[in-house]
Amino acid sequence: MNTGERVADWADGRLGVRRLVREKARRAFPDHWSFMLGEICLYSFVVLIVTGVYLTFYFHPSMKEVQYNGSYAPLRGQMVSEAFDSTMHISFDVRGGLLIRQAHHWAALVFVAALLAHMMRVFFTGAFRKPRELNWVFGFLLLVLAMFAGLTGYDLPDDLLSGTGLAVVNGTILSIPVVGTYLSMFLFGGEFPGSELVARFDTIHVLVIPGLMVGLLTAHLALMLYHGHSQYPGRGRTNSNVVGVPAKVRIVKSSGYFLLVTGAIFVMASVAQINPVWQYGPYRADQVSAGSQPDWYMGVADGLLRVMPGWEISFWGHTLALDNLIPLTVGVGLFLALGAYPFIESWATGDTREQNLLDRPRNRPVRTALGVAWLSFYLVSLIGAANDIIAVRFHVPVESVTWAVRIGLIVVPVATYALTKRLTLGLQRSDRDKVLHGRETGIIKRMPNGEFVEVHEPLSQEQLHVLTQHEQYKPLVLGVRLTQQLRSLISEILYGEGAQIDKPTAQEYQALHKGRTDDHA
């Protein structure tokens, strides 16, 4: 054996790597474009880690004031924090620094966007069902951590834009009853803006959150390998097998996709400017950056804050700032509802079997409608975060935009829920007709009696299987206890009358086609 073979044999005798790799290499991986959303998350996270490590060599997480003497002439001679000074140094004086900094920021936006899209794919297809509930929880926690990682990283440069956002964050923290003041003092190291914020956020952003995210990603991938990959219904696909490409083919495709994602991020970093801190200048507590919006994933929180009326309640010498507390509660509740939904659905169905085949969203109308309503609430809130920009660009009063968002937060989710549910039920009816009568060919035939009819082509067995393989749950009827009544109510909403169209039975199909055969005879 040559040297490489001896090293491999030595490692295999002690770690069992060869046997483990051989076992995993025989696995099949389903091939569908929507599965790439999860891979975009992983690849953009790798870009985040690599670019973040590069930036740590030059960034100084300190709020100590120094005189700026860098390459950007308009700010020369001004007193700035070391954090802002090092950010300017990276942007103008480090070779490739601005490219890496912008790639880091764009990768963060892509990561959160792909993560949310991936979770929505999992939600709409029911991939969170047993045995993948923990994977859903890990993904949900990753989304929350990614949002806070973006928030802490966004505030590190100590520029006027990030400082304005921090003032909003501080106001929201202070609105929390009893503990709000203590949390603010701990976070900022004293009265806002304090002197320890950048150092503490740097520790959270560079060490704490990435460490937790790496752990969650590792656990997520390990569970995926243990349980196997879910797959869409189709020919030869069951709950007990996986139809797809070999692991070697998947690795080659994934490697190419990693290069594509990385290249796309660096192209965006090259041609699209993001977070130009030199235009905002250093943070000053007596100044506010006009037209300031956070990154899109925090827009839901900022939008809710902007459209909330300035309500306050005073009692026993204390003031409860509802204009901050209510948006905070609604935003937290919005995400907790998303995280808890799989367990609510499992409780309502009582189904404890393993589910490895994915749902078609049309076959779960209520779940699909709830997901679309959730997204519509998020989008309306995001529009609210730009109410001042919209008012300026379209020359309308900002109050009109604010009221439109307030009304939209109530009307739009209800409307999208109703519309989505009707669309999915309509698609189910279409599938039912297609199974019973066949596919419309567009060919018009004249009958001997003068009647014109359209010729229908019977579906193949594979097509029939895809349209009829899904299971339709029946509402649970339980006892009189409060929890049992609640469970029955949720089950009725999800699977009761008007929540799904009965799929055609084998007897209906055979009776209809037997009648056609007799007519031909």
C-alpha positions in Angstrom: 0.0 0.0 0.0 1.1 3.5 -0.7 1.2 6.2 2.0 -2.3 7.4 1.3 -3.8 4.0 1.5 -1.9 3.3 4.8 -3.3 6.5 6.3 -6.8 5.6 5.2 -6.5 2.1 6.6 -5.1 3.5 9.9 -8.0 5.9 10.2 -10.6 3.3 9.2 -9.4 0.9 11.9 -9.9 3.5 14.6 -12.8 5.6 13.4 -14.7 3.3 11.1 -14.9 6.1 8.5 -14.8 3.9 5.5 -17.8 1.7 6.6 -19.8 4.8 7.5 -19.1 6.5 4.2 -19.9 3.3 2.3 -23.2 3.0 4.0 -24.2 6.5 3.3 -23.0 6.4 -0.3 -25.6 3.8 -1.1 -28.5 6.1 -0.1 -30.7 7.7 -2.6 -31.6 11.4 -2.5 -34.8 12.6 -4.1 -34.3 15.2 -6.8 -36.6 18.2 -6.8 -35.9 21.9 -7.3 -37.6 22.9 -4.0 -35.0 20.9 -2.0 -32.4 23.3 -3.2 -33.8 26.0 -0.9 -32.3 24.3 2.0 -29.0 24.0 0.2 -28.9 27.7 -0.4 -29.2 28.2 3.3 -26.2 26.0 3.9 -24.1 27.5 1.2 -24.8 31.1 2.1 -24.1 30.2 5.7 -20.6 29.0 4.6 -20.0 32.3 2.8 -21.1 34.1 6.0 -18.6 32.2 8.1 -15.7 32.6 5.7 -16.3 36.3 5.1 -17.0 36.9 8.8 -13.7 35.4 9.8 -11.9 37.6 7.3 -13.6 40.7 8.7 -12.7 39.9 12.3 -9.0 40.4 11.5 -9.7 44.1 10.9 -12.7 45.1 12.9 -12.2 46.6 16.4 -15.3 46.2 18.6 -14.8 49.3 20.7 -16.8 52.5 21.3 -13.7 54.4 22.4 -13.5 57.6 20.4 -10.6 58.2 18.0 -10.0 60.8 15.3 -10.7 59.5 11.8 -7.7 60.0 9.4 -8.6 57.5 6.7 -9.1 57.8 3.0 -12.6 59.2 3.0 -12.0 62.9 2.9 -15.4 64.2 4.1 -15.0 62.6 7.5 -11.3 63.3 8.1 -10.7 64.9 11.4 -14.0 63.9 13.0 -14.2 62.0 16.3 -15.6 58.5 15.7 -15.7 55.2 17.6 -13.0 52.6 16.9 -15.8 50.4 15.5 -16.8 53.0 12.9 -13.1 53.8 12.2 -12.3 50.1 11.6 -15.4 49.7 9.4 -14.2 52.7 7.3 -10.7 51.2 7.2 -12.1 47.9 5.9 -14.2 49.7 3.3 -11.5 52.0 1.8 -8.1 50.9 2.9 -8.1 47.1 3.0 -7.6 45.4 -0.3 -10.9 43.7 -1.2 -12.3 44.8 2.1 -15.4 46.4 0.8 -16.2 43.4 -1.5 -15.9 41.0 1.5 -17.9 43.3 3.7 -20.7 43.6 1.2 -20.6 39.9 0.4 -21.0 39.2 4.1 -24.1 41.5 4.3 -25.7 40.1 1.1 -25.0 36.5 2.3 -26.9 37.3 5.5 -29.9 38.6 3.5 -29.8 35.5 1.2 -29.4 33.2 4.2 -32.5 34.5 6.0 -34.6 34.7 2.7 -33.6 31.1 1.8 -34.3 29.9 5.3 -37.8 31.4 5.4 -38.5 30.1 1.9 -37.3 26.6 2.9 -39.5 26.7 6.1 -42.5 27.7 4.0 -41.8 24.8 1.6 -41.7 22.4 4.6 -44.9 24.0 6.0 -46.9 23.8 2.8 -45.9 20.2 2.0 -46.3 18.9 5.6 -42.6 17.8 5.8 -42.7 18.7 9.5 -44.8 15.6 10.4 -43.5 12.6 12.4 -40.6 11.8 12.6 -39.4 15.3 11.6 -40.9 17.5 14.3 -37.5 18.2 15.9 -36.1 19.2 12.5 -38.9 21.7 12.2 -38.0 23.1 15.7 -34.3 23.3 14.7 -35.2 25.2 11.5 -37.5 27.5 13.4 -34.7 28.3 16.0 -32.3 28.8 13.1 -34.6 31.4 11.6 -34.9 33.3 15.0 -31.2 33.1 15.5 -30.5 34.3 12.0 -32.7 37.3 12.5 -30.9 38.2 15.8 -27.5 37.6 14.1 -28.5 40.0 11.4 -29.6 42.6 14.0 -26.4 42.4 16.1 -24.2 42.5 13.0 -26.1 45.4 11.5 -25.4 47.4 14.6 -21.6 46.7 14.9 -20.4 49.6 12.6 -21.7 52.1 15.1 -23.0 54.4 12.3 -26.0 56.8 12.4 -28.3 54.3 10.7 -27.6 51.4 13.0 -27.7 53.8 16.0 -31.2 55.0 15.0 -32.3 51.4 14.8 -30.8 50.7 18.2 -32.8 53.6 19.7 -36.0 51.8 18.5 -34.7 48.5 20.0 -34.0 50.2 23.3 -37.5 51.7 23.3 -39.1 48.3 22.7 -37.0 46.7 25.5 -38.0 49.5 27.9 -41.6 48.8 27.2 -41.4 45.3 28.7 -43.0 45.5 32.2 -40.9 45.1 35.3 -37.7 43.8 33.7 -37.4 46.2 30.7 -35.2 48.7 32.4 -32.9 46.0 33.8 -32.6 44.4 30.3 -31.7 47.7 28.7 -29.1 48.6 31.4 -27.5 45.1 31.0 -27.5 45.2 27.2 -26.0 48.7 26.8 -23.8 48.7 29.9 -25.6 51.7 31.3 -28.0 54.4 30.0 -28.5 54.2 26.2 -26.3 54.2 24.2 -23.9 53.2 26.8 -20.2 52.3 26.2 -20.2 48.5 26.0 -22.8 47.8 23.3 -20.5 47.1 20.3 -18.2 44.8 22.4 -21.2 42.8 23.7 -22.9 42.7 20.3 -19.6 41.6 18.7 -19.3 38.7 21.2 -22.9 37.7 20.6 -22.6 38.1 16.8 -19.2 36.4 16.4 -19.2 33.7 19.0 -22.6 32.9 20.7 -25.1 33.0 17.8 -22.8 31.3 15.2 -21.9 28.6 17.7 -25.6 27.9 18.4 -26.3 27.9 14.6 -23.5 25.5 13.8 -24.9 23.1 16.5 -28.4 23.4 15.1 -27.3 22.9 11.5 -25.3 19.8 12.5 -28.2 18.4 14.4 -30.5 19.2 11.5 -28.4 17.4 9.0 -27.7 14.5 11.3 -31.5 14.0 11.8 -32.1 14.3 8.1 -29.6 11.5 7.4 -31.0 9.4 10.2 -34.7 9.7 9.2 -34.0 9.9 5.4 -35.3 12.6 3.1 -39.0 13.2 2.5 -40.2 13.0 -1.1 -43.1 14.1 -3.3 -45.7 11.4 -4.3 -45.1 9.7 -7.5 -44.4 6.4 -9.3 -42.8 3.8 -7.0 -42.6 6.2 -4.0 -44.0 5.0 -0.7 -43.6 5.8 3.0 -40.9 3.1 3.3 -38.5 3.9 0.4 -36.7 6.8 -1.3 -36.6 7.2 -5.1 -33.9 9.5 -6.3 -30.3 9.9 -7.5 -27.3 8.2 -5.8 -25.3 10.1 -3.2 -22.3 10.5 -5.5 -24.4 12.2 -8.1 -26.0 14.4 -5.5 -22.6 15.4 -4.1 -21.4 16.5 -7.6 -24.6 18.5 -8.2 -24.4 20.1 -4.8 -20.8 21.1 -5.3 -21.7 22.9 -8.5 -24.7 24.5 -6.8 -22.4 25.7 -4.0 -20.2 27.5 -6.5 -23.2 29.0 -8.2 -24.6 30.4 -4.9 -21.3 31.7 -3.9 -20.8 33.3 -7.3 -24.2 34.9 -7.2 -23.6 36.4 -3.7 -20.2 37.9 -4.8 -21.8 39.3 -8.0 -24.4 41.1 -5.9 -21.6 42.3 -3.6 -19.8 43.6 -6.7 -22.6 45.5 -8.4 -25.1 46.4 -5.7 -24.0 48.7 -2.9 -25.3 47.9 0.6 -25.0 49.7 3.9 -22.7 52.6 2.9 -21.8 53.7 6.4 -19.7 56.6 5.1 -22.9 58.3 3.8 -24.6 58.0 7.2 -21.6 59.1 9.4 -20.9 58.0 13.0 -23.7 57.6 15.5 -24.6 60.7 17.5 -27.4 60.4 20.2 -28.8 63.8 19.2 -29.2 62.9 15.5 -31.5 60.7 13.6 -30.9 59.2 10.1 -33.8 60.1 7.8 -35.5 57.4 5.8 -34.0 54.6 7.9 -35.3 51.0 7.5 -33.8 47.8 8.9 -33.0 44.8 6.8 -36.1 43.2 5.4 -36.3 40.3 7.9 -36.7 42.8 10.8 -39.2 44.9 8.8 -42.1 43.1 10.4 -41.2 44.4 13.8 -40.4 48.0 12.6 -43.6 48.1 10.5 -45.8 47.1 13.5 -44.1 49.7 15.6 -44.7 52.5 13.0 -48.4 51.8 12.5 -49.2 51.3 16.2 -51.0 54.3 17.8 -49.2 56.0 20.6 -51.2 54.4 23.4 -50.1 54.5 27.0 -51.6 53.4 30.3 -50.6 55.0 33.6 -51.4 53.4 37.0 -49.8 53.5 40.4 -47.2 55.9 39.2 -46.0 53.6 36.4 -46.5 54.0 32.6 -47.2 51.0 30.4 -46.1 51.9 26.8 -48.6 49.9 24.7 -47.3 51.5 21.5 -44.2 49.3 21.9 -45.5 46.4 24.0 -48.3 45.4 21.7 -46.2 45.3 18.5 -43.6 43.3 20.4 -46.2 40.8 21.7 -47.8 40.5 18.2 -44.5 40.0 16.5 -43.4 37.3 19.0 -46.8 35.7 18.8 -46.6 35.6 15.0 -43.4 33.6 15.1 -44.5 31.3 18.0 -47.6 30.4 16.0 -45.5 29.3 13.1 -43.2 27.3 15.4 -46.1 25.6 17.2 -48.3 24.8 14.2 -46.9 21.3 13.5 -47.7 20.2 17.0 -51.2 21.7 16.9 -51.9 19.8 13.6 -50.5 16.5 15.0 -52.7 17.0 18.1 -55.8 17.6 16.0 -55.3 14.6 13.7 -54.1 12.1 16.3 -51.9 10.6 13.6 -48.8 8.9 15.1 -47.5 7.2 12.0 -44.3 8.1 10.2 -45.0 10.3 7.1 -42.3 10.3 4.5 -44.4 11.4 1.5 -45.1 15.1 1.1 -48.5 16.7 0.7 -49.6 18.6 -2.3 -50.6 22.0 -0.8 -54.0 21.9 -2.5 -54.8 18.7 -0.5 -54.5 20.6 2.8 -56.6 23.7 2.1 -56.8 25.1 5.6 -53.1 24.7 6.3 -52.2 26.3 3.0 -54.6 29.2 3.6 -53.1 29.7 7.1 -49.6 29.8 5.7 -50.5 32.3 3.0 -52.3 34.5 5.6 -49.2 34.4 7.7 -47.0 35.5 4.8 -49.5 38.3 3.9 -49.4 39.7 7.4 -45.6 39.7 7.3 -45.6 41.5 3.9 -48.1 44.1 5.0 -46.0 44.8 8.1 -42.9 45.0 5.9 -44.7 47.7 3.8 -45.5 49.5 7.0 -41.7 49.7 7.7 -41.4 51.9 4.6 -44.3 54.2 5.2 -42.2 57.3 5.1 -40.4 56.3 1.9 -43.7 55.4 0.3 -45.2 58.7 1.3 -42.2 60.7 -0.2 -41.9 58.6 -3.4 -45.7 58.6 -4.2 -46.4 62.1 -2.8 -49.1 61.0 -0.4 -49.5 61.9 3.3 -47.7 59.5 5.6 -50.8 59.3 7.7 -52.7 57.8 4.7 -50.0 55.1 4.2 -50.1 54.3 8.0 -53.9 53.9 8.0 -53.7 51.8 4.9 -51.3 49.5 6.6 -53.4 49.4 9.8 -56.4 48.3 7.8 -54.4 46.0 5.7 -53.0 44.1 8.7 -56.6 43.1 9.5 -58.2 42.8 6.1 -55.4 41.3 3.9 -54.8 38.1 6.0 -58.5 37.4 6.2 -58.9 38.0 2.5 -55.9 35.9 1.5 -57.0 33.1 3.8 -60.5 33.0 2.2 -59.1 33.3 -1.4 -56.4 30.6 -0.9 -58.9 28.2 0.6 -61.3 28.7 -2.3 -58.5 28.2 -4.8 -57.2 25.0 -3.2 -60.8 23.6 -3.0 -61.3 24.5 -6.6 -58.0 22.7 -7.5 -59.3 19.6 -5.6 -62.5 19.7 -7.6 -60.5 19.9 -10.8 -58.4 16.9 -9.7 -61.5 14.9 -8.8 -63.0 15.6 -12.3 -59.8 14.8 -13.9 -59.6 11.4 -12.2 -63.2 10.5 -13.0 -63.5 11.9 -16.5 -59.9 12.1 -17.8 -57.8 14.9 -19.2 -59.3 17.5 -21.5 -57.7 17.0 -24.9 -59.2 20.1 -26.7 -60.6 17.9 -29.4 -64.3 18.5 -30.2 -66.3 15.6 -31.6 -69.8 15.6 -33.1 -72.1 12.8 -32.0 -74.6 11.1 -34.3 -77.4 13.0 -32.6 -75.7 16.4 -33.5 -74.3 17.0 -30.0 -70.8 18.3 -29.7 -68.6 16.9 -26.9 -65.0 17.2 -25.9 -62.9 14.1 -26.0 -61.3 13.2 -22.7 -58.2 11.1 -22.4 -58.0 8.7 -19.5 -55.1 9.3 -17.1 -52.2 6.9 -16.7 -51.9 4.9 -13.5 -49.1 7.1 -12.4 -51.2 10.2 -12.8 -54.1 8.6 -11.0 -51.8 7.6 -8.1 -50.5 11.1 -7.7 -54.0 12.6 -7.6 -55.5 10.1 -5.2 -52.7 8.8 -3.0 -53.3 11.4 -0.3 -55.1 10.5 2.9 -58.1 12.6 4.0 -58.5 12.9 7.7 -61.9 12.9 9.4 -62.7 15.4 12.2 -62.3 13.9 15.7 -65.3 13.6 18.0 -64.2 13.6 21.6 -65.5 14.1 25.1 -66.9 17.1 26.9 -63.7 18.2 28.7 -62.4 21.6 27.6 -59.2 20.3 26.0 -61.2 17.6 24.2 -63.7 20.2 22.9 -60.8 22.4 21.8 -59.1 19.5 20.0 -62.4 18.6 18.3 -62.9 22.2 17.2 -59.4 22.5 15.7 -59.9 19.1 13.9 -63.3 20.3 12.5 -61.7 23.5 11.2 -58.9 21.6 9.5 -60.8 18.6 8.1 -64.5 19.2 8.6 -67.2 20.1 6.2 -66.1 22.7 3.7 -62.4 22.1 4.5 -61.8 19.5 1.8 -63.4 17.9 -1.3 -63.8 14.1 -1.0 -61.5 12.4 -3.4 -63.0 9.9 -5.8 -63.2 6.3 -4.5 -62.2 3.2 -6.5 -65.8 2.2 -6.7 -66.8 5.5 -8.3 -64.0 5.3 -10.8 -64.8 1.7 -11.7 -68.6 2.3 -12.0 -68.1 5.3 -14.3 -65.6 3.6 -16.6 -67.6 0.4 -16.6 -70.6 2.4 -17.9 -68.4 3.9 -20.6 -67.2 0.4 -21.6 -70.8 -0.9 -21.8 -71.8 2.1 -24.0 -68.9 1.4 -26.4 -70.0 -2.3 -26.6 
